[in-house]
Amino acid sequence: MKLLDTSILIDNLRKGSFEEGIISIITLIEVVRGVSSRKREKVKQLLEKTYEVLNIDNNVIMKYCELYQKLKEEGKLIPDADLLIAATAMVNNLVLVTKDKDFERLKEYGLQLELRTI
């Protein structure tokens, strides 16, 4: 199964296309915050009905901390939201589908990645 990153979900919404998958609570937040306040609740409910939304649990927190520490030691940090999404994919053994090349750094730590350019 696939975890759809924010970049993929937004791209699909703009195109009016549907792609089967799961989303992180972080992706839900990132998408909903970009919607006008009058449409926000409706969009949130629609996304929650359409996709399984994975929350941040203790396993995700611990994986996030592990990744953060490794990247910090290397001087190669990526945004916290992206690290939380990657940790969610890793803990749940999901392939992360994204357009964001920053995630490539995490492949060496076990992230399964489907990087799309279009």
N, C-alpha and C positions, 0 to 999 in steps of 0.2 A: 504494500500500500504506500501511498505517497502523502507527504506533508507539503502542502502548498504554501510557499513563502508569500509575503505581502506583495512583492513585485508581480508574481504570477496571478494572484487573485485579482489585483487591481487591473492588470492587463486583460484578464478574462471578462471582468465586469465592463470595462470600456468597450470591448468587442461584442458584448452581449452573448458570450459563449459560456458554456458550463463544462467544467472539468471535474471528474470525480476525484475525491481526495479528502484529506483531513486538514484542519487548520489549527494553529496554536492560538491560545488566548491573546498572545502578543499581536498576531496578525489581525485578529478581530478588533483589537483596540486601535491598531494603526489605520485600518480601513475606516472604522466608524468615526474616528476623530477628524477625518478629512471630509465627512459628509455634512451638509448644512444641518443646522440644529433642528429645523422643522422636519427633516427626513431621517434623522439619526436613529430614532427608536425603531422605525419601520425597517430600515436597512439592517440594524442589529438583529432584530427578530428574524428577518428573512435569512440572514447568514447562519444564525443558530439553528434554524429549521433545516437548512440545506446541507450544512456540514457538521460533522462531529468536531467539537471544539475541545482540544486538550488543554487542561489547566496546568499550572506550575505546581508540581508536587515535590516532595523531599528529594526524590531521585533526580529530578530535573535541576533542582537547586545545587545538589552536590556535583553533578556533571558540569553545570555552568561554572562553578567555582574552580573545578579542575582545569577546564579549558581556559578560563580567565588567567589563572596562575601561569599556565604554560605560555600563553600568548604574551603576558606581561614580561615574563623572563626573557622572551625573544624580542621584546620591544615591538610587537606586531599586533596590538590590540585592535579589535573591531568593536562596533557599537554594541552596547549591552543587549538591546532588543534582538539583534542578530545572533548573539551568543545564546540567548534564551531560546530562540527558535531552533538553533542548531542542537542545543542540549535536549530539547523536546524530541526532535527527530531521532537523535542517537539513543536516548533512553527507551523510546518506543519502537526501535528498530525499523524506522521508516526512511524512505528515500526522500531527501529534501529537494524539491523542485523549485528553482529560483533563476532569476536573471542577474543576480548580484554576484560578481566574481570574488568578493571578499570571502565568501564561504569556501573557496578552493583551499585556503590555508588550513581548513579543519579536516580535510580529507586524510591527512597523515595521522590524525587522531581517531579515525574510524568513522567519520561522517560519510554516509552514502549520499552522493550528490548527482542530480541531473541538472546540469547547467544549460540554460537556453539562451540563445543570443537574439532571437527574434520575438 
